[in-house]
């Protein structure tokens, strides 16, 4: 038997089931989405903690009077050097100094046999006495001739001849006196004295030798080391500044041992040489030192540190604070919120004492400048300031 046909215009069963499936699918998706969102919000992980601040060493910048120096190479030389030579011929009887002895100007150093020169002096003294007697007799005769001429007893020519004789004898006496003075000088040369105060060197002639005034070898060299001089050079670019400052007053220079950088003494610049050495591009200066402790020695090479000027209210920072980048020099500055700032700075070319640098611009007094720990820094990063230890390492500061 054939089933009856469905009524026309009524939906079939399959269409109703399809919509039901769609509705259930949408409902399930919404429930799943809501559950996922709920789970995500419920089990959400807390955000990671911010990175810890970077520990750095910082130092407050101060302003004050800063000495500015120029440095150069120098050589110490004796203030005076004299080679003591004999000035007469004879036998060197005595040497009265010790090698390396400090002597004063006028001290007796050696003695040449004085007897031949004493005999010459005695001879000319006797000759003068004889000629003085002749002069006295001639003057008496001249007085007689003057009386006789007034009485017309003798010719005037005879009186004139006697007048000339008196003048001749007087000249002879004067010549004798000159011979006496010369003999005394020669006799004095037998005593060899030090012309300056200083220190004797190595004895070059021993007692007992025959010495001559024409000998080229001296007896000893006396070197004055108190005071003492130093010649040093500076680049010609510094000439204008040095010349300006030395016109305002004497400049102070310190001699420094090149081996251990130990100061050896302070002196005063005497002069700036009158020309620049074109072969080296340097200017030469000369300074003098009291050298009371004999720390400086002739021929010694030293470093010279010239105090050019003192800048007032100048800003200095440790050399470790200065960084260099593609855009020039800069430094890290710790701000009030403990973040750092990369600040461009201008470093002066002037040399100052110690391990600091003079700043022309970019840093002012009161700024906290980072002196250690810059490797991990960049602009805006948080930092914690540590206090420098005595060894140069950094340790966290106590809270």
ZAMI-507409 format. One record per residue (C-alpha): chain; y, z, x; residue number from 1; residue in three letters. Coordinates in nm, 3 decimals, padded with zeros to 5 digits. Last residue first. Layout:
ATOM / A / Y / Z / X / NUM / Ala
...
This chain:
ATOM / A / 05.264 / 05.408 / 06.982 / 399 / Unk
ATOM / A / 05.181 / 05.428 / 07.356 / 398 / Unk
ATOM / A / 05.253 / 05.105 / 07.538 / 397 / Unk
ATOM / A / 04.966 / 04.874 / 07.606 / 396 / Unk
ATOM / A / 04.900 / 04.823 / 07.977 / 395 / Unk
ATOM / A / 05.033 / 04.538 / 08.186 / 394 / Unk
ATOM / A / 04.951 / 04.476 / 08.551 / 393 / Unk
ATOM / A / 05.219 / 04.486 / 08.822 / 392 / Unk
ATOM / A / 05.069 / 04.777 / 09.008 / 391 / Unk
ATOM / A / 05.328 / 05.019 / 08.875 / 390 / Unk
ATOM / A / 05.231 / 04.932 / 08.525 / 389 / Unk
ATOM / A / 05.450 / 04.712 / 08.307 / 388 / Unk
ATOM / A / 05.499 / 04.842 / 07.951 / 387 / Unk
ATOM / A / 05.335 / 04.645 / 07.672 / 386 / Unk
ATOM / A / 05.520 / 04.468 / 07.394 / 385 / Unk
ATOM / A / 05.317 / 04.347 / 07.101 / 384 / Unk
ATOM / A / 05.358 / 03.986 / 07.003 / 383 / Unk
ATOM / A / 05.375 / 03.775 / 06.690 / 382 / Unk
ATOM / A / 05.388 / 03.397 / 06.735 / 381 / Unk
ATOM / A / 05.701 / 03.218 / 06.617 / 380 / Unk
ATOM / A / 05.743 / 02.978 / 06.912 / 379 / Unk
ATOM / A / 05.439 / 02.960 / 07.133 / 378 / Unk
ATOM / A / 05.265 / 03.215 / 07.351 / 377 / Unk
ATOM / A / 04.914 / 03.215 / 07.493 / 376 / Unk
ATOM / A / 05.010 / 03.167 / 07.860 / 375 / Unk
ATOM / A / 05.332 / 03.372 / 07.840 / 374 / Unk
ATOM / A / 05.155 / 03.702 / 07.913 / 373 / Unk
ATOM / A / 05.403 / 03.847 / 08.162 / 372 / Unk
ATOM / A / 05.783 / 03.861 / 08.196 / 371 / Unk
ATOM / A / 05.885 / 03.818 / 07.833 / 370 / Unk
ATOM / A / 06.259 / 03.861 / 07.785 / 369 / Unk
ATOM / A / 06.402 / 04.121 / 07.548 / 368 / Unk
ATOM / A / 06.769 / 04.031 / 07.509 / 367 / Unk
ATOM / A / 07.020 / 04.313 / 07.560 / 366 / Unk
ATOM / A / 07.254 / 04.129 / 07.796 / 365 / Unk
ATOM / A / 07.269 / 03.760 / 07.721 / 364 / Unk
ATOM / A / 07.034 / 03.473 / 07.791 / 363 / Unk
ATOM / A / 07.095 / 03.098 / 07.755 / 362 / Unk
ATOM / A / 07.356 / 03.048 / 08.026 / 361 / Unk
ATOM / A / 07.424 / 03.094 / 08.400 / 360 / Unk
ATOM / A / 07.119 / 03.308 / 08.475 / 359 / Unk
ATOM / A / 07.076 / 03.458 / 08.824 / 358 / Unk
ATOM / A / 06.715 / 03.493 / 08.928 / 357 / Unk
ATOM / A / 06.529 / 03.805 / 09.027 / 356 / Unk
ATOM / A / 06.265 / 03.888 / 09.290 / 355 / Unk
ATOM / A / 06.510 / 04.075 / 09.516 / 354 / Unk
ATOM / A / 06.858 / 03.981 / 09.635 / 353 / Unk
ATOM / A / 07.039 / 03.686 / 09.489 / 352 / Unk
ATOM / A / 07.033 / 03.318 / 09.575 / 351 / Unk
ATOM / A / 07.272 / 03.085 / 09.394 / 350 / Unk
ATOM / A / 07.114 / 02.786 / 09.222 / 349 / Unk
ATOM / A / 07.191 / 02.934 / 08.884 / 348 / Unk
ATOM / A / 06.924 / 02.908 / 08.615 / 347 / Unk
ATOM / A / 07.023 / 02.749 / 08.283 / 346 / Unk
ATOM / A / 06.820 / 02.861 / 07.983 / 345 / Unk
ATOM / A / 06.640 / 02.701 / 07.689 / 344 / Unk
ATOM / A / 06.505 / 02.961 / 07.441 / 343 / Unk
ATOM / A / 06.146 / 02.961 / 07.319 / 342 / Unk
ATOM / A / 06.152 / 03.237 / 07.058 / 341 / Unk
ATOM / A / 05.897 / 03.512 / 07.017 / 340 / Unk
ATOM / A / 05.807 / 03.719 / 06.715 / 339 / Unk
ATOM / A / 05.833 / 04.098 / 06.714 / 338 / Unk
ATOM / A / 06.061 / 04.104 / 06.407 / 337 / Unk
ATOM / A / 06.364 / 04.197 / 06.625 / 336 / Unk
ATOM / A / 06.315 / 03.894 / 06.850 / 335 / Unk
ATOM / A / 06.117 / 03.874 / 07.174 / 334 / Unk
ATOM / A / 06.265 / 03.601 / 07.397 / 333 / Unk
ATOM / A / 06.039 / 03.355 / 07.577 / 332 / Unk
ATOM / A / 06.218 / 03.174 / 07.859 / 331 / Unk
ATOM / A / 06.323 / 02.817 / 07.927 / 330 / Unk
ATOM / A / 06.369 / 02.570 / 08.211 / 329 / Unk
ATOM / A / 06.378 / 02.195 / 08.160 / 328 / Unk
ATOM / A / 06.281 / 01.960 / 07.880 / 327 / Unk
ATOM / A / 05.936 / 01.874 / 08.015 / 326 / Unk
ATOM / A / 05.866 / 02.243 / 08.077 / 325 / Unk
ATOM / A / 05.948 / 02.519 / 08.319 / 324 / Unk
ATOM / A / 05.918 / 02.890 / 08.254 / 323 / Unk
ATOM / A / 06.138 / 03.171 / 08.390 / 322 / Unk
ATOM / A / 06.024 / 03.523 / 08.308 / 321 / Unk
ATOM / A / 05.830 / 03.565 / 08.635 / 320 / Unk
ATOM / A / 06.154 / 03.522 / 08.833 / 319 / Unk
ATOM / A / 06.277 / 03.849 / 08.689 / 318 / Unk
ATOM / A / 06.601 / 03.815 / 08.490 / 317 / Unk
ATOM / A / 06.966 / 03.836 / 08.592 / 316 / Unk
ATOM / A / 07.288 / 03.833 / 08.389 / 315 / Unk
ATOM / A / 07.623 / 03.863 / 08.567 / 314 / Unk
ATOM / A / 07.890 / 04.104 / 08.452 / 313 / Unk
ATOM / A / 08.066 / 04.069 / 08.792 / 312 / Unk
ATOM / A / 07.960 / 03.823 / 09.058 / 311 / Unk
ATOM / A / 07.969 / 03.951 / 09.416 / 310 / Unk
ATOM / A / 08.040 / 03.694 / 09.686 / 309 / Unk
ATOM / A / 07.899 / 03.511 / 09.989 / 308 / Unk
ATOM / A / 07.682 / 03.781 / 10.143 / 307 / Unk
ATOM / A / 07.520 / 03.587 / 10.428 / 306 / Unk
ATOM / A / 07.151 / 03.637 / 10.494 / 305 / Unk
ATOM / A / 07.052 / 03.520 / 10.843 / 304 / Unk
ATOM / A / 06.690 / 03.478 / 10.943 / 303 / Unk
ATOM / A / 06.603 / 03.567 / 11.301 / 302 / Unk
ATOM / A / 06.508 / 03.405 / 11.630 / 301 / Unk
ATOM / A / 06.551 / 03.635 / 11.933 / 300 / Unk
ATOM / A / 06.710 / 03.490 / 12.247 / 299 / Unk
ATOM / A / 06.918 / 03.801 / 12.316 / 298 / Unk
ATOM / A / 06.780 / 04.109 / 12.143 / 297 / Unk
ATOM / A / 06.864 / 04.266 / 11.807 / 296 / Unk
ATOM / A / 06.730 / 04.612 / 11.722 / 295 / Unk
ATOM / A / 06.938 / 04.759 / 12.006 / 294 / Unk
ATOM / A / 07.003 / 05.074 / 11.800 / 293 / Unk
ATOM / A / 07.381 / 05.045 / 11.832 / 292 / Unk
ATOM / A / 07.367 / 04.673 / 11.755 / 291 / Unk
ATOM / A / 07.738 / 04.653 / 11.661 / 290 / Unk
ATOM / A / 07.676 / 04.300 / 11.527 / 289 / Unk
ATOM / A / 07.884 / 03.983 / 11.575 / 288 / Unk
ATOM / A / 07.865 / 03.663 / 11.376 / 287 / Unk
ATOM / A / 07.895 / 03.295 / 11.463 / 286 / Unk
ATOM / A / 07.865 / 03.010 / 11.214 / 285 / Unk
ATOM / A / 07.727 / 02.658 / 11.246 / 284 / Unk
ATOM / A / 07.751 / 02.394 / 10.974 / 283 / Unk
ATOM / A / 07.453 / 02.179 / 10.889 / 282 / Unk
ATOM / A / 07.382 / 01.814 / 10.811 / 281 / Unk
ATOM / A / 07.125 / 01.791 / 11.088 / 280 / Unk
ATOM / A / 07.247 / 01.491 / 11.287 / 279 / Unk
ATOM / A / 07.600 / 01.515 / 11.149 / 278 / Unk
ATOM / A / 07.658 / 01.865 / 11.286 / 277 / Unk
ATOM / A / 07.968 / 01.978 / 11.100 / 276 / Unk
ATOM / A / 08.280 / 02.055 / 11.301 / 275 / Unk
ATOM / A / 08.515 / 02.341 / 11.386 / 274 / Unk
ATOM / A / 08.248 / 02.609 / 11.381 / 273 / Unk
ATOM / A / 08.293 / 02.882 / 11.123 / 272 / Unk
ATOM / A / 08.412 / 03.202 / 11.283 / 271 / Unk
ATOM / A / 08.364 / 03.572 / 11.337 / 270 / Unk
ATOM / A / 08.120 / 03.655 / 11.058 / 269 / Unk
ATOM / A / 08.062 / 04.030 / 11.047 / 268 / Unk
ATOM / A / 07.740 / 04.217 / 11.113 / 267 / Unk
ATOM / A / 07.461 / 04.408 / 10.946 / 266 / Unk
ATOM / A / 07.141 / 04.502 / 11.124 / 265 / Unk
ATOM / A / 06.769 / 04.440 / 11.168 / 264 / Unk
ATOM / A / 06.665 / 04.398 / 10.806 / 263 / Unk
ATOM / A / 06.284 / 04.371 / 10.776 / 262 / Unk
ATOM / A / 06.150 / 04.041 / 10.646 / 261 / Unk
ATOM / A / 05.816 / 04.108 / 10.822 / 260 / Unk
ATOM / A / 05.790 / 03.830 / 11.081 / 259 / Unk
ATOM / A / 06.127 / 03.662 / 11.034 / 258 / Unk
ATOM / A / 06.316 / 03.981 / 11.114 / 257 / Unk
ATOM / A / 06.638 / 03.977 / 10.913 / 256 / Unk
ATOM / A / 06.996 / 03.965 / 11.040 / 255 / Unk
ATOM / A / 07.244 / 04.056 / 10.767 / 254 / Unk
ATOM / A / 07.582 / 03.887 / 10.726 / 253 / Unk
ATOM / A / 07.906 / 04.030 / 10.592 / 252 / Unk
ATOM / A / 08.209 / 03.808 / 10.533 / 251 / Unk
ATOM / A / 08.559 / 03.891 / 10.655 / 250 / Unk
ATOM / A / 08.844 / 03.827 / 10.412 / 249 / Unk
ATOM / A / 08.999 / 03.576 / 10.171 / 248 / Unk
ATOM / A / 08.982 / 03.284 / 10.417 / 247 / Unk
ATOM / A / 08.614 / 03.366 / 10.470 / 246 / Unk
ATOM / A / 08.551 / 03.314 / 10.099 / 245 / Unk
ATOM / A / 08.704 / 02.967 / 10.080 / 244 / Unk
ATOM / A / 08.538 / 02.847 / 10.400 / 243 / Unk
ATOM / A / 08.201 / 02.974 / 10.280 / 242 / Unk
ATOM / A / 08.232 / 02.799 / 09.942 / 241 / Unk
ATOM / A / 08.347 / 02.472 / 10.099 / 240 / Unk
ATOM / A / 08.082 / 02.479 / 10.372 / 239 / Unk
ATOM / A / 07.785 / 02.544 / 10.145 / 238 / Unk
ATOM / A / 07.700 / 02.175 / 10.106 / 237 / Unk
ATOM / A / 07.693 / 02.154 / 10.488 / 236 / Unk
ATOM / A / 07.368 / 02.348 / 10.485 / 235 / Unk
ATOM / A / 07.390 / 02.676 / 10.677 / 234 / Unk
ATOM / A / 07.340 / 02.750 / 11.045 / 233 / Unk
ATOM / A / 07.321 / 03.064 / 11.255 / 232 / Unk
ATOM / A / 07.461 / 03.190 / 11.585 / 231 / Unk
ATOM / A / 07.425 / 03.563 / 11.646 / 230 / Unk
ATOM / A / 07.626 / 03.791 / 11.871 / 229 / Unk
ATOM / A / 07.574 / 04.134 / 12.025 / 228 / Unk
ATOM / A / 07.781 / 04.450 / 12.055 / 227 / Unk
ATOM / A / 07.615 / 04.617 / 12.237 / 226 / Unk
ATOM / A / 07.385 / 04.365 / 12.402 / 225 / Unk
ATOM / A / 07.594 / 04.279 / 12.708 / 224 / Unk
ATOM / A / 07.369 / 04.114 / 12.965 / 223 / Unk
ATOM / A / 07.395 / 04.178 / 13.339 / 222 / Unk
ATOM / A / 07.211 / 03.924 / 13.555 / 221 / Unk
ATOM / A / 07.116 / 04.035 / 13.906 / 220 / Unk
ATOM / A / 07.188 / 03.954 / 14.272 / 219 / Unk
ATOM / A / 07.278 / 03.594 / 14.211 / 218 / Unk
ATOM / A / 07.110 / 03.287 / 14.347 / 217 / Unk
ATOM / A / 07.350 / 03.007 / 14.438 / 216 / Unk
ATOM / A / 07.431 / 03.156 / 14.779 / 215 / Unk
ATOM / A / 07.770 / 03.043 / 14.914 / 214 / Unk
ATOM / A / 07.904 / 03.397 / 14.944 / 213 / Unk
ATOM / A / 07.616 / 03.473 / 15.176 / 212 / Unk
ATOM / A / 07.345 / 03.739 / 15.178 / 211 / Unk
ATOM / A / 07.131 / 03.864 / 15.463 / 210 / Unk
ATOM / A / 06.837 / 04.055 / 15.317 / 209 / Unk
ATOM / A / 06.782 / 04.425 / 15.382 / 208 / Unk
ATOM / A / 06.791 / 04.532 / 15.017 / 207 / Unk
ATOM / A / 06.610 / 04.300 / 14.778 / 206 / Unk
ATOM / A / 06.754 / 04.000 / 14.598 / 205 / Unk
ATOM / A / 06.666 / 03.879 / 14.244 / 204 / Unk
ATOM / A / 06.656 / 04.213 / 14.064 / 203 / Unk
ATOM / A / 06.531 / 04.151 / 13.708 / 202 / Unk
ATOM / A / 06.775 / 04.227 / 13.430 / 201 / Unk
ATOM / A / 07.059 / 04.475 / 13.404 / 200 / Unk
ATOM / A / 07.181 / 04.599 / 13.068 / 199 / Unk
ATOM / A / 07.539 / 04.596 / 12.954 / 198 / Unk
ATOM / A / 07.892 / 04.700 / 13.034 / 197 / Unk
ATOM / A / 08.084 / 04.432 / 13.217 / 196 / Unk
ATOM / A / 08.198 / 04.341 / 13.571 / 195 / Unk
ATOM / A / 07.926 / 04.550 / 13.738 / 194 / Unk
ATOM / A / 08.023 / 04.640 / 14.093 / 193 / Unk
ATOM / A / 07.925 / 04.497 / 14.432 / 192 / Unk
ATOM / A / 08.086 / 04.700 / 14.711 / 191 / Unk
ATOM / A / 08.119 / 04.464 / 15.008 / 190 / Unk
ATOM / A / 08.376 / 04.277 / 14.801 / 189 / Unk
ATOM / A / 08.619 / 04.565 / 14.857 / 188 / Unk
ATOM / A / 08.623 / 04.493 / 15.228 / 187 / Unk
ATOM / A / 08.718 / 04.135 / 15.155 / 186 / Unk
ATOM / A / 08.994 / 04.253 / 14.925 / 185 / Unk
ATOM / A / 09.116 / 04.502 / 15.185 / 184 / Unk
ATOM / A / 09.118 / 04.229 / 15.450 / 183 / Unk
ATOM / A / 09.327 / 04.009 / 15.220 / 182 / Unk
ATOM / A / 09.577 / 04.287 / 15.158 / 181 / Unk
ATOM / A / 09.600 / 04.357 / 15.532 / 180 / Unk
ATOM / A / 09.652 / 03.988 / 15.608 / 179 / Unk
ATOM / A / 09.929 / 03.980 / 15.348 / 178 / Unk
ATOM / A / 10.088 / 04.282 / 15.515 / 177 / Unk
ATOM / A / 10.068 / 04.107 / 15.853 / 176 / Unk
ATOM / A / 10.242 / 03.806 / 15.704 / 175 / Unk
ATOM / A / 10.519 / 04.031 / 15.575 / 174 / Unk
ATOM / A / 10.553 / 04.182 / 15.925 / 173 / Unk
ATOM / A / 10.575 / 03.834 / 16.076 / 172 / Unk
ATOM / A / 10.841 / 03.740 / 15.823 / 171 / Unk
ATOM / A / 11.043 / 04.045 / 15.928 / 170 / Unk
ATOM / A / 11.003 / 03.947 / 16.295 / 169 / Unk
ATOM / A / 11.140 / 03.599 / 16.221 / 168 / Unk
ATOM / A / 11.431 / 03.738 / 16.022 / 167 / Unk
ATOM / A / 11.521 / 03.967 / 16.311 / 166 / Unk
ATOM / A / 11.494 / 03.679 / 16.557 / 165 / Unk
ATOM / A / 11.726 / 03.469 / 16.342 / 164 / Unk
ATOM / A / 11.987 / 03.743 / 16.354 / 163 / Unk
ATOM / A / 11.945 / 03.767 / 16.734 / 162 / Unk
ATOM / A / 12.019 / 03.397 / 16.769 / 161 / Unk
ATOM / A / 12.325 / 03.438 / 16.552 / 160 / Unk
ATOM / A / 12.458 / 03.718 / 16.776 / 159 / Unk
ATOM / A / 12.405 / 03.500 / 17.084 / 158 / Unk
ATOM / A / 12.588 / 03.214 / 16.917 / 157 / Unk
ATOM / A / 12.885 / 03.439 / 16.845 / 156 / Unk
ATOM / A / 12.947 / 03.466 / 17.217 / 155 / Unk
ATOM / A / 12.966 / 03.805 / 17.376 / 154 / Unk
ATOM / A / 13.243 / 04.053 / 17.455 / 153 / Unk
ATOM / A / 13.479 / 03.935 / 17.181 / 152 / Unk
ATOM / A / 13.521 / 04.296 / 17.068 / 151 / Unk
ATOM / A / 13.398 / 04.209 / 16.717 / 150 / Unk
ATOM / A / 13.117 / 04.010 / 16.879 / 149 / Unk
ATOM / A / 13.019 / 04.313 / 17.085 / 148 / Unk
ATOM / A / 12.983 / 04.528 / 16.773 / 147 / Unk
ATOM / A / 12.765 / 04.268 / 16.596 / 146 / Unk
ATOM / A / 12.557 / 04.226 / 16.909 / 145 / Unk
ATOM / A / 12.482 / 04.600 / 16.917 / 144 / Unk
ATOM / A / 12.363 / 04.594 / 16.551 / 143 / Unk
ATOM / A / 12.147 / 04.291 / 16.625 / 142 / Unk
ATOM / A / 11.986 / 04.473 / 16.917 / 141 / Unk
ATOM / A / 11.889 / 04.758 / 16.682 / 140 / Unk
ATOM / A / 11.745 / 04.509 / 16.429 / 139 / Unk
ATOM / A / 11.539 / 04.343 / 16.702 / 138 / Unk
ATOM / A / 11.398 / 04.679 / 16.807 / 137 / Unk
ATOM / A / 11.292 / 04.760 / 16.451 / 136 / Unk
ATOM / A / 11.133 / 04.416 / 16.410 / 135 / Unk
ATOM / A / 10.938 / 04.456 / 16.733 / 134 / Unk
ATOM / A / 10.808 / 04.794 / 16.612 / 133 / Unk
ATOM / A / 10.712 / 04.643 / 16.274 / 132 / Unk
ATOM / A / 10.527 / 04.370 / 16.461 / 131 / Unk
ATOM / A / 10.316 / 04.624 / 16.649 / 130 / Unk
ATOM / A / 10.238 / 04.822 / 16.333 / 129 / Unk
ATOM / A / 10.144 / 04.501 / 16.152 / 128 / Unk
ATOM / A / 09.905 / 04.406 / 16.428 / 127 / Unk
ATOM / A / 09.743 / 04.748 / 16.407 / 126 / Unk
ATOM / A / 09.686 / 04.708 / 16.031 / 125 / Unk
ATOM / A / 09.549 / 04.359 / 16.098 / 124 / Unk
ATOM / A / 09.290 / 04.496 / 16.337 / 123 / Unk
ATOM / A / 09.194 / 04.793 / 16.118 / 122 / Unk
ATOM / A / 09.125 / 04.556 / 15.830 / 121 / Unk
ATOM / A / 08.911 / 04.333 / 16.047 / 120 / Unk
ATOM / A / 08.713 / 04.637 / 16.163 / 119 / Unk
ATOM / A / 08.657 / 04.748 / 15.804 / 118 / Unk
ATOM / A / 08.529 / 04.398 / 15.726 / 117 / Unk
ATOM / A / 08.275 / 04.412 / 16.007 / 116 / Unk
ATOM / A / 08.169 / 04.766 / 15.904 / 115 / Unk
ATOM / A / 08.119 / 04.706 / 15.530 / 114 / Unk
ATOM / A / 07.741 / 04.639 / 15.527 / 113 / Unk
ATOM / A / 07.690 / 04.513 / 15.171 / 112 / Unk
ATOM / A / 07.644 / 04.769 / 14.891 / 111 / Unk
ATOM / A / 07.485 / 04.726 / 14.550 / 110 / Unk
ATOM / A / 07.532 / 04.798 / 14.179 / 109 / Unk
ATOM / A / 07.838 / 05.025 / 14.173 / 108 / Unk
ATOM / A / 07.947 / 05.086 / 13.812 / 107 / Unk
ATOM / A / 08.280 / 04.926 / 13.722 / 106 / Unk
ATOM / A / 08.182 / 04.817 / 13.369 / 105 / Unk
ATOM / A / 07.906 / 05.046 / 13.256 / 104 / Unk
ATOM / A / 07.536 / 05.011 / 13.325 / 103 / Unk
ATOM / A / 07.220 / 05.029 / 13.116 / 102 / Unk
ATOM / A / 06.918 / 04.996 / 13.345 / 101 / Unk
ATOM / A / 06.655 / 04.727 / 13.295 / 100 / Unk
ATOM / A / 06.592 / 04.692 / 13.667 / 99 / Unk
ATOM / A / 06.722 / 05.000 / 13.845 / 98 / Unk
ATOM / A / 07.059 / 04.996 / 14.016 / 97 / Unk
ATOM / A / 07.183 / 05.104 / 14.359 / 96 / Unk
ATOM / A / 07.063 / 04.824 / 14.583 / 95 / Unk
ATOM / A / 07.167 / 04.918 / 14.935 / 94 / Unk
ATOM / A / 07.238 / 04.757 / 15.273 / 93 / Unk
ATOM / A / 07.261 / 04.389 / 15.180 / 92 / Unk
ATOM / A / 07.356 / 04.248 / 15.521 / 91 / Unk
ATOM / A / 07.661 / 04.029 / 15.535 / 90 / Unk
ATOM / A / 07.855 / 03.738 / 15.391 / 89 / Unk
ATOM / A / 08.116 / 03.791 / 15.124 / 88 / Unk
ATOM / A / 08.137 / 03.718 / 14.752 / 87 / Unk
ATOM / A / 07.795 / 03.840 / 14.635 / 86 / Unk
ATOM / A / 07.682 / 03.726 / 14.291 / 85 / Unk
ATOM / A / 07.644 / 03.905 / 13.956 / 84 / Unk
ATOM / A / 07.531 / 03.663 / 13.689 / 83 / Unk
ATOM / A / 07.728 / 03.765 / 13.380 / 82 / Unk
ATOM / A / 07.627 / 03.741 / 13.014 / 81 / Unk
ATOM / A / 07.859 / 03.842 / 12.731 / 80 / Unk
ATOM / A / 07.792 / 03.897 / 12.359 / 79 / Unk
ATOM / A / 07.430 / 03.818 / 12.428 / 78 / Unk
ATOM / A / 07.265 / 03.569 / 12.196 / 77 / Unk
ATOM / A / 07.065 / 03.604 / 11.877 / 76 / Unk
ATOM / A / 06.941 / 03.289 / 11.708 / 75 / Unk
ATOM / A / 06.982 / 03.211 / 11.341 / 74 / Unk
ATOM / A / 06.820 / 03.033 / 11.050 / 73 / Unk
ATOM / A / 06.992 / 03.022 / 10.714 / 72 / Unk
ATOM / A / 07.040 / 03.210 / 10.390 / 71 / Unk
ATOM / A / 07.327 / 03.221 / 10.143 / 70 / Unk
ATOM / A / 07.366 / 03.526 / 09.921 / 69 / Unk
ATOM / A / 07.517 / 03.621 / 09.586 / 68 / Unk
ATOM / A / 07.560 / 03.992 / 09.508 / 67 / Unk
ATOM / A / 07.521 / 04.082 / 09.138 / 66 / Unk
ATOM / A / 07.751 / 04.322 / 08.957 / 65 / Unk
ATOM / A / 07.612 / 04.396 / 08.612 / 64 / Unk
ATOM / A / 07.435 / 04.260 / 08.307 / 63 / Unk
ATOM / A / 07.104 / 04.384 / 08.170 / 62 / Unk
ATOM / A / 06.807 / 04.206 / 08.016 / 61 / Unk
ATOM / A / 06.548 / 04.424 / 07.845 / 60 / Unk
ATOM / A / 06.202 / 04.364 / 07.982 / 59 / Unk
ATOM / A / 05.887 / 04.234 / 07.823 / 58 / Unk
ATOM / A / 05.517 / 04.257 / 07.899 / 57 / Unk
ATOM / A / 05.295 / 04.080 / 07.651 / 56 / Unk
ATOM / A / 05.014 / 04.171 / 07.414 / 55 / Unk
ATOM / A / 04.949 / 03.896 / 07.162 / 54 / Unk
ATOM / A / 04.954 / 04.017 / 06.802 / 53 / Unk
ATOM / A / 04.620 / 04.027 / 06.619 / 52 / Unk
ATOM / A / 04.530 / 03.719 / 06.412 / 51 / Unk
ATOM / A / 04.592 / 03.757 / 06.036 / 50 / Unk
ATOM / A / 04.297 / 03.887 / 05.835 / 49 / Unk
ATOM / A / 04.070 / 03.626 / 05.666 / 48 / Unk
ATOM / A / 04.131 / 03.582 / 05.290 / 47 / Unk
ATOM / A / 03.898 / 03.786 / 05.060 / 46 / Unk
ATOM / A / 03.587 / 03.601 / 04.945 / 45 / Unk
ATOM / A / 03.572 / 03.498 / 04.570 / 44 / Unk
ATOM / A / 03.259 / 03.636 / 04.392 / 43 / Unk
ATOM / A / 03.420 / 03.690 / 04.055 / 42 / Unk
ATOM / A / 03.648 / 03.385 / 04.063 / 41 / Unk
ATOM / A / 03.377 / 03.152 / 04.178 / 40 / Unk
ATOM / A / 03.121 / 03.304 / 03.943 / 39 / Unk
ATOM / A / 03.356 / 03.272 / 03.648 / 38 / Unk
ATOM / A / 03.438 / 02.911 / 03.737 / 37 / Unk
ATOM / A / 03.073 / 02.828 / 03.771 / 36 / Unk
ATOM / A / 02.989 / 03.001 / 03.444 / 35 / Unk
ATOM / A / 03.265 / 02.818 / 03.264 / 34 / Unk
ATOM / A / 03.146 / 02.487 / 03.401 / 33 / Unk
ATOM / A / 02.787 / 02.562 / 03.298 / 32 / Unk
ATOM / A / 02.896 / 02.663 / 02.948 / 31 / Unk
ATOM / A / 03.109 / 02.350 / 02.915 / 30 / Unk
ATOM / A / 02.827 / 02.132 / 03.040 / 29 / Unk
ATOM / A / 02.582 / 02.293 / 02.791 / 28 / Unk
ATOM / A / 02.820 / 02.235 / 02.504 / 27 / Unk
ATOM / A / 02.870 / 01.872 / 02.598 / 26 / Unk
ATOM / A / 02.495 / 01.820 / 02.614 / 25 / Unk
ATOM / A / 02.441 / 01.991 / 02.279 / 24 / Unk
ATOM / A / 02.698 / 01.771 / 02.113 / 23 / Unk
ATOM / A / 02.544 / 01.457 / 02.260 / 22 / Unk
ATOM / A / 02.196 / 01.554 / 02.149 / 21 / Unk
ATOM / A / 02.313 / 01.615 / 01.793 / 20 / Unk
ATOM / A / 02.488 / 01.281 / 01.793 / 19 / Unk
ATOM / A / 02.163 / 01.107 / 01.884 / 18 / Unk
ATOM / A / 01.955 / 01.296 / 01.626 / 17 / Unk
ATOM / A / 02.174 / 01.174 / 01.338 / 16 / Unk
ATOM / A / 02.145 / 00.811 / 01.452 / 15 / Unk
ATOM / A / 01.765 / 00.823 / 01.466 / 14 / Unk
ATOM / A / 01.736 / 00.944 / 01.110 / 13 / Unk
ATOM / A / 01.888 / 00.634 / 00.944 / 12 / Unk
ATOM / A / 02.224 / 00.626 / 00.783 / 11 / Unk
ATOM / A / 02.241 / 00.550 / 00.407 / 10 / Unk
ATOM / A / 02.405 / 00.217 / 00.288 / 9 / Unk
ATOM / A / 02.093 / 00.046 / 00.137 / 8 / Unk
ATOM / A / 01.816 / 00.279 / 00.024 / 7 / Unk
ATOM / A / 01.514 / 00.287 / 00.251 / 6 / Unk
ATOM / A / 01.231 / 00.038 / 00.168 / 5 / Unk
ATOM / A / 00.914 / 00.164 / -00.007 / 4 / Unk
ATOM / A / 00.598 / 00.187 / 00.196 / 3 / Unk
ATOM / A / 00.339 / -00.099 / 00.142 / 2 / Unk
ATOM / A / 00.000 / 00.000 / 00.000 / 1 / Unk
